[in-house]
Amino acid sequence: MFRLLSYTSVLALIAASASAADMNFNRISSFATPLNMAAGEDQDRETSSEIIAVSDDGMRLVYTDSPLGVVGLIDISDPAAPKPLGNVDMGGEPTSATVIGNTAFVAVNTSEDYVAVGGKLLTVDIDSKAVTAECDLGGQPDSIAKSKDGSFLVVAIENERDEDLNDGVLPQMPAGQVAMIDVKNGAADCGSLRFTDVTGLADIGADDPEPEFVDINGLGETVVTLQENNHLVVIGRDGKVISHFSAGAVTLENVDLTDERGALRFTETQADRKREPDAVKWIDDDHFAIANEGDYEGGSRGWTIFNKDGTVVYDSGMSFEYAVVEAGHYPDKRSDAKGAEPESIEVASFNGAPYVFVGAERASIIGVYDVSDLANPVLTQMLPSGIAPEGIVAIPSRNLLVTANEKDLIEDGGVRSHVMVYEQQQAPAAYPQITSQGADSLIGWGALSGLAADPESNGKLYAINDSFYGYQPRIFTIDATQTPARITAALDITRGGAPAQKLDIEGVALDGKGGFWLASEGKSAKLVPHALYHVNAKGVIKQEIALPEELLANEIRFGFEGIARDGDVLWMPVQRSWKDDAKGEVKLVAYNTESKEWGAVRYALDAPAAAGWVGLSDIEIHDGFAYIIERDNQIGDKAAIKKIYRVAMSQMVPAALGGELPLVEKEEVRDLLPDLKALNGFVVDKVEGLAIDANGKAYVVTDNDGVDDSSGETLFFSFDNNASASN
């Protein structure tokens, strides 16, 4: 059996095949943006970290926060423990920022509407947090960039269109332009402000260019993305256009284009998909990389390297999105739009190696590419981010990388916007902990909601997905002896030769005969029954067992959240109290597969630490005990109860339903909060799966909600009877 109250093995999350001698980026801290509010401020207001920049000494971060109309400052002198430095009011909507020395230059949108546009450039002293100067930009700014020598700034004046007007089709005046302004003695010289006209260049909406993102190379040349126009422009230091060309289009094959079926099927083709790039960064003086986010007519789901003469040097095609899929971060609800949606990009050299960092907004993940060979970039890592990475800044002098993640779920009671800090270390990569990379064919996965161990093969596990993938219920085979753990196969659960419908599988157990028992959590409002299902080794449902009336008469939405087999008896924990349960109690329900008898025992839940509820998530039976996950529904700093308890099987004697049920005694085995904090992100709420193999090694997995209002992170970790790290 595995040991009680063992708290080591946090590093069991380490999940890469790299040796300890390799250099990898690992997250070392996270900073929630509400921490920058002053004492007494309403922290329940929406905040957002969007575009982020760093002081020249690498010790302080500056990020734009559009909802609050401020820039936020963070002290990262100790990058593992960021400290709030407060917010500075911008008197409008900050859209982008850059820093020269200890002075931040912030582009601020002051437009009244899409026609009466306006904007300003503010100069902020980072030390005093005072606004020291202001220049009128004459239009709505988006991106801002500084020259390598700090002598001038370039601002993309987008004058964005109204997406609700005429379906967002161009043209919609006024047209955008590119602004350039000199910096003298550390201050913006408002009198030097001049503009480059970029009308008449693009094949799409030529008279209405909408500059989106700018960057400046070592020669003082500016590259500009015209996202909606699907065009790229290179401008000289003198403000004259050097070259311009279409961003082009690609044909995507084996792509998932349907979002409504709740299934990951990469079988379709998308012809001539416009790149429509968002962010752009120079790699050297001749080459730049673009993130092909797309807008209303495009988005090629990847990224591209161009020569400034317009030659395509490299295009990722579907390879980046496939890496997202394998990491479990694919956002199925965005399949009909722009998929993983690469939006942000950063370029920097670390320890002599040039890297491109690609941020996928909807997948909430960062791809790390070694671009030593520009024609053949190598994807070296996938980094977990907060929700919706919008900005990335590299700090090579300190071996640091920082992401700003804009999504704030305060209205839904979810996690807040976060800034996350990574360090390049001589250590294995800590993420992902589980992947489908290396499988015989592409396996899309997510929303893992239960685990079971094969008693004959140590480290061989099975997992299931829940109703998020309602048109593709599956049982996944996992090889947990590898690092990271590998999903090696996916078995479709079928009925009548088609994917089974009306299932919400929350638990899986082996039947001892090559098949599986599944527990499905019901939802009567959607005609999904609370039920047990017996499937064979081919995934075909051979038996459906409805709950007895004694249970169903008192049902609520939150039903079975796991299943385990003890000989002929199946045990299923009910997640929440049903109508006939005492407050703070739930049932552990038993079903005898031979006698067809039902029974139950009572289980007392911990009281919630604050708001929300506490319930059960999975069950496993091993060496004379039933091990049970008990958790609250809280996330981030509010998470308090994420634990494993055990009950001796000698107490698991079910009484008949409808009568007095015995109350079992539980014993705490492990507090999972240290494990959930090991990757230095925020604590996720859904600890959903537990399995214990024959050697007593326990495995835990979290549910990433199908990357829907979720960071997409799936934590998969293990611990054994010696409390040692192994996975």
Buried (B, 14 or more C-beta within 10 A) or exposed (E): BBBEEBEEBBBBBBBBEBEEEBBBBBBBBBBBBBBBBEEEEEBEEBBBBBBBBBBEEBBBBBBBBBBBBBBBBBBBEEBEEBBBBBBBEBEBBBBBBBBBEBBBBBBBBBBEEBEEBBBBBBBBBBEEBEBEBBBEBBBBBBBBBBBEEBEBBBBBBBBBBEBEEEEBBBBBEBBBBBBBBBBEEEBBBBEBBEBBEBBEBBEBBBEBBBBBBBBBBEBBBBBBBBBBBBBBBBBBBEBEBBBBBBBBBBEBEBBBBBBEBBBBBBEEEBEEBBBBBBBBBBBEEBBBBBBBBBBBBBBBBBBBBBEBEBEBBBBBBBBBBBBBBBBBBBBBBBBEEBBBBBBBBBBBEBEEEBBBBBBBBBBBBBBBBBBEEBEEBEBBBBBBBBBBBBBBBBBBEBBBBBBBBBBBBBEEEBBBBBBBBBBBBEBBBBBBBBBBBEBEEBBBBBBBBBBBBBEEEBBBBBBBBBBBBBBBBBBBBBBBEBBBBBBBBBBBBBBEEEBBEBBBBBBBBBBEEEBBBBBBBBBEEEEBBBBBBBBBEEBBBEEBBEBBEBBBEBBBBBBBBBBBBBEEBBBBBBBBBBEBBEEEBBBBBBBBBEEEBBBBBBBEBBEBEEEBBBBBBBBBBBEEBBBBBBBBBBBBEBBBBBBBBBBEBEBBEBBEBBEEBEEBEBEEBBBBBEBBBBBBBBBBBBBBBBBBBBEBBBBBBBBBBBBBBBBBBBBBBBBBBBBBBBB
